[in-house]
Amino acid sequence: MGKVSKKTKKFERSHLQDEIKQRKRMQRVNATRQKREQRSIANRERAAADEEQQKKKQNEDEAKILGTLSSGQPQQAGGSWENFLSGDFTNFMEQQSDADEFSDDEESDDASEDAAKENEFGQPFQSDEDDDAGQLSKAKGEIKQHKKDLEQLKKKDPEFYKFLQENDGDLLDISDDSEAEEMEGEEEDSKENHQSPSDEEDDQPARQVTLAEVNKQIKQVKKNSTALQPLRRLVQAFQSAVSIQDSNYGDADLRIVDGEVFQTVMTYCLNNMREVFDKYLEIDGTKKPSSSSRWKRFRAIAKVYLASLVHGLVELSDPIMALHLLRHAATMVPYLQYFPKISKNLLRATMKALGGSEEALRIQAFLLSRSLALEMPFPFIESVFKGVYITFQRNTKFTTNNNKASQQFLAQCVTEIYSLDRAAAYEHGFVYLRQLAIELRAALTKKSKEAVGHILSWKFLNSFELWARLICALPDEDSMGPLAYPLIQIGIGCLRFAAGARLVPFRLHICRALQRVAETLEIYVPLSPHLLAVLDLPELSSKPKGGGPPVEMEFVLRLSKTVVKRSTAADALGVGALALLQRHLAQHCRSPAFPELFFPIGMSLKKFSKESQSAKLRKLAKDLHDRCSLTSQWCENHREKVEFKPESLHTIKFLSSNSEKDKPVLEKYQGENKTGGSDEPAEIKNAGQKSQKQVKIDDQDAEDSFDEGNVGSSDDGMESDEESEAEEGWLEEGEDSEASGDEESEEEEADYDDDKEDELEEFEFSDDE
């Protein structure tokens, strides 16, 4: 092909797509015109046949009338006109009057039809045949004009005409009537599909499957593995078995009522059907079903069986039966890849079982979802990623001691599934982290009750911790590692957002997740300012109001105003902050910059150890300060011995290559006192536990806690999320407490009224803001 002219290029840019659309539209119009012409011809032929039949019937009526007339003549021999006139003409006159009435009716109907054909302007309406003929002639004129345009295009720009012939020759042929034939075929199919079943079939009762029939089909399948008819009947029996609770599904003429028949069908199918399928197709585990020459004939049977399997998984409520169905579905995954719709329905049922309460079902559902992600074609693994993450979010709206184990299991399942395809995991992680960032931005800008509630919720926190866990599990640069930076930015934004003593538990959860990421990726995350801000709160430095039950920080997001002033809550908050601060410093204890890092922290710890009213917190802060001071001296001594510049990377390697005997004090203490499966040292963790001697709570304080809902279901002195939202209300100003007699009673009544205020007092804004 020669060089394309500028005119052709300009036409391709500006008008080619419109020209192609116009020509395709003309093809559709042509097909429609031809179809209308055929229908018009058929109507004319039908009208001619009806007219001929009507004339024939009229001739028959006339012959009948003449026959009646002749029968009215006298039959006596030698009859005369007088005898003829005296004959009985009654029957003949009645028939003649009926014929006259019939002709009058026809004339009136014809007149009414003629009148109906005139419109309000006195002009006759155009019939359908005339309309079709006019449209057909118009279409023929358009086609002739279009052919002339093509001839001119061929003369003016033969190169472009040749280009159209090579790329899409059908566009130049506007007389193709294949589309019309397809449309006619579709109409005929739709007519056949919409035909209603006869009443006789609806009235027939369903036939019950017997045990002898099932055993006979099983024997035939075992005897001849290539016989299709016994296998088809066995699949029909399985379809009836899984629809035992749904009479509208499957074959309505075949039902299983006997329990023994149900057990026989289900046992054989779930244990042997995969092997039966492979034998019929003559394949082994390494070949695909589509490689068999019998697959086209067998595809419909496999589709019915797999659809019935999914239906049984959805409808049957027995956990043991659901477990067997899930196990069997895992063996049928190679056949599911040819039926995407059935596979998606199976994935929905699997995700429902994964989020259920049965442990065995959850484990088997995870194994099945993993098999689907591995063996199904590529786009399907993204559906599995989305399904497991949504299942995790639906089951982590609240975290308690009872469901903590199941949530950890779901988090591990998400981690295992996402590790199957790291590139796709990065894409999904980017999208979902962006969603968390959007929610945080909405809370910072709108400052509304709903936006704040999205951030300060277990759902948001569990999702944040899940992505931190995934980044720690897949820290490579070609996987989830690059998502560490946006995750850290979201976490720091949450720490700045959740200010105040009552939201310290939420901040500690965020800090713990960020510290885990920092240790895994060996990066620095500025957590010390946020942890020191917790120690500077007045609730931790002032004298506690009284004792109470211990606060389980693991299952708390925020505290009530009454609980946060108690000694047990202050100790729990201080212990959690000191534990994370020690862990943060122990991570960087081998860094050459540790002395400079510890200097401002050491001043804050020293100040806190003097001002705190809790002897427990003073001791923990002083011990941490002393250990960090010794570690700082260790780093300074090793820095003095080096002879290269600080900018050299050998400095870090030198400090990290010391023997086990020459460890920093902080690192040695952190390793020796760390309990198994916990992120906190044993000494700090045990410091927050409940002591043997219970602190008595005065009657008035206990009454206030019970009335305000501060004691949860486990009597831990905390408000649940739902109670705080319903009873206190978010972002609403409360009423001031009334003054009472002495100073102590005033403080107690003020605390009682403060609990009725907004649970998030820190997020109350003025009208100007």
HELIX and SHEET records of a PDB file:
HELIX    1   1 LYS A    6  SER A   14  1                                   9    
HELIX    2   2 LEU A   16  SER A   71  1                                  56    
HELIX    3   3 TRP A   81  LEU A   85  1                                   5    
HELIX    4   4 THR A   90  ALA A  116  1                                  27    
HELIX    5   5 ASP A  128  LYS A  156  1                                  29    
HELIX    6   6 PRO A  158  ASN A  167  1                                  10    
HELIX    7   7 GLY A  169  LEU A  172  5                                   4    
HELIX    8   8 SER A  178  ASN A  193  1                                  16    
HELIX    9   9 ASP A  199  ASP A  203  1                                   5    
HELIX   10  10 LEU A  211  LYS A  223  1                                  13    
HELIX   11  11 LEU A  228  VAL A  242  1                                  15    
HELIX   12  12 GLY A  259  LEU A  281  1                                  23    
HELIX   13  13 PRO A  289  SER A  291  5                                   3    
HELIX   14  14 TRP A  295  GLU A  315  1                                  21    
HELIX   15  15 PRO A  319  THR A  331  1                                  13    
HELIX   16  16 VAL A  333  LEU A  336  1                                   4    
HELIX   17  17 PRO A  340  LEU A  354  1                                  15    
HELIX   18  18 GLU A  359  GLU A  375  1                                  17    
HELIX   19  19 PHE A  378  ARG A  394  1                                  17    
HELIX   20  20 LYS A  404  TYR A  418  1                                  15    
HELIX   21  21 ARG A  422  LYS A  446  1                                  25    
HELIX   22  22 LYS A  449  ILE A  455  1                                   7    
HELIX   23  23 TRP A  458  ALA A  473  1                                  16    
HELIX   24  24 GLY A  481  LEU A  483  5                                   3    
HELIX   25  25 ALA A  484  PHE A  497  1                                  14    
HELIX   26  26 ALA A  501  LEU A  503  5                                   3    
HELIX   27  27 VAL A  504  LEU A  521  1                                  18    
HELIX   28  28 SER A  528  LEU A  535  1                                   8    
HELIX   29  29 PRO A  538  SER A  541  1                                   4    
HELIX   30  30 MET A  553  PHE A  555  5                                   3    
HELIX   31  31 LYS A  561  VAL A  564  1                                   4    
HELIX   32  32 SER A  567  GLN A  587  1                                  21    
HELIX   33  33 PHE A  594  GLU A  611  1                                  18    
HELIX   34  34 ALA A  615  LYS A  641  1                                  27    
HELIX   35  35 HIS A  650  LEU A  655  1                                   6    
HELIX   36  36 GLU A  660  ASP A  662  5                                   3    
HELIX   37  37 VAL A  665  GLU A  672  1                                   8    
HELIX   38  38 ALA A  682  ALA A  687  1                                   6    
HELIX   39  39 ASP A  699  ASP A  707  1                                   9    
HELIX   40  40 ASP A  721  GLU A  723  1                                   3    
HELIX   41  41 SER A  724  GLU A  728  3                                   5    
HELIX   42  42 GLU A  743  ASP A  754  1                                  12    
HELIX   43  43 GLU A  761  PHE A  763  5                                   3    
SHEET    1   A 2 ARG A 207  GLN A 208  0                                        
SHEET    2   A 2 LEU A 254  ARG A 255  1                                        
END                                                                             
